[in-house]
């Protein structure tokens, strides 16, 4: 069986005055996000290229100081009715898990773990699928980024 590895880049929305950098050879945008120790909870529906992929092959990376570093995360899986799948405890329902990334499920990681923005040409070779998530601090203003 071919293992599917995915890359999900987590990055901050640049602060005021940050210039978008396009084209090959340009450096990534530096991280400006400074939240600590807040969790980030994102609906997996935000990652259409990853929907239907096996959760066990999902990897989450952030680029810091020129290197891609794995960051801890969890996917909170839900059953067909939208209830959380619980692996243990009094109301455990592990048989309701399908092991696939589905819309409505939640990706959770810590805000402090986000990294610098990387353009597609800056990704390491061998990445089958990737998604980018831009974070915005709700307590600070952030200008709109257009692709």
C-alpha positions, 0 to 999 in steps of 0.5 A, a space after each residue: 500500500 502506498 503511504 500518502 503523506 500530506 503537508 499542511 503549512 500553518 502561517 500567520 497573516 502578515 502584519 500591517 506593512 508586510 509586502 507579499 512576495 511573489 515569484 521564485 527565489 524570493 524569501 518567505 514572509 516572516 512570521 508576525 503572529 505572536 499568540 501564546 498559548 492559544 489553541 487554533 481550531 479549524 474546520 477540516 472543510 477548509 482543506 478541500 485537497 485533503 478531504 477524504 485522505 486518511 488522518 493517520 497520514 496527515 502531517 503538520 509542518 511549519 517553516 522556521 529558520 529555513 527548516 520545515 519542522 513538524 508541529 503537534 496537532 490532533 484531528 477531532 473526528 466526528 461521526 455521521 451525525 456530527 458527534 465527536 468520536 470518543 476512543 475511550 470513556 463511558 460514551 466511547 464510540 470508536 467504531 463510528 470513526 472512519 479514519 478519513 479527514 471529513 468536512 466538519 471535523 476539527 484540526 487543533 494545534 497551538 497558535 505558537 507553533 505557526 511558521 513563516 509563509 512559504 510559496 509553492 515553489 519553496 516546498 520540499 520535493 515529494 509532497 503529494 498534497 499541501 494546504 495553507 492556513 492563514 491565521 489572523 489574530 482577532 485582537 489585532 488588525 490584519 490587512 487582506 491578502 489577495 492571491 
